[in-house]
């Protein structure tokens, strides 16, 4: 359950901070690219498992 909590925190961050809850992109490839970019930013900003 701890791992799931961290995964949920990451998805919540991507949805709220990056604005992926309602994306402005259309098409599967563009949405995938935006989500991947946001996830890499999350890692780059120093998100660590606690």
C-alpha positions in Angstrom: 0.0 0.0 0.0 2.9 2.3 0.5 4.0 2.0 -3.1 0.5 2.8 -4.3 0.4 5.9 -2.1 3.5 7.2 -3.8 2.1 6.4 -7.2 -1.1 8.3 -6.4 0.9 11.3 -5.1 2.8 11.4 -8.4 -0.4 11.2 -10.5 -2.0 13.9 -8.3 0.9 16.2 -8.8 0.8 15.7 -12.5 -2.9 16.4 -12.6 -2.9 19.5 -10.4 0.4 21.2 -10.8 1.0 20.4 -14.5 -2.6 20.7 -15.5 -3.0 17.2 -17.0 -6.5 16.7 -15.5 -8.0 18.5 -18.5 -5.4 18.4 -21.2 -5.4 20.9 -24.1 -3.7 18.4 -26.4 -5.6 16.1 -28.8 -4.4 12.8 -29.9 -3.0 9.9 -28.0 0.6 10.6 -29.0 0.5 14.3 -28.0 -1.1 13.5 -24.6 1.4 10.7 -24.0 4.3 13.1 -24.8 2.9 15.7 -22.4 2.4 13.2 -19.6 5.9 11.8 -20.1 7.4 15.3 -20.0 5.5 16.0 -16.8 6.6 12.7 -15.2 10.3 13.5 -16.1 9.9 16.9 -14.6 8.6 15.3 -11.5 11.7 13.2 -11.2 14.0 16.1 -12.2 12.5 18.3 -9.4 13.6 15.8 -6.9 10.5 13.8 -6.1 11.6 11.0 -3.8 9.9 8.1 -2.2 9.7 8.6 1.5 
